[in-house]
């Protein structure tokens, strides 16, 4: 019976800790959102520059896509 009580107590403590940790997550603010948008824009621009570079190399070789 003591073992069951310890297991139940341990489970309750774990549930309380999980609830506390999930409640501590910080909400994303406008600066974080803007930063993510800038990161995405830079990534897309990099992909387009890379594609343009490939097209230039293909044009220099005489290949067309």
Buried (B, 14 or more C-beta within 10 A) or exposed (E): EEEEEEEEEEEEEEEEEEEEEEEEEEEEEEEEEEEEEEEEEEEEEEEEEEEEEEEEEEEEEEEEE
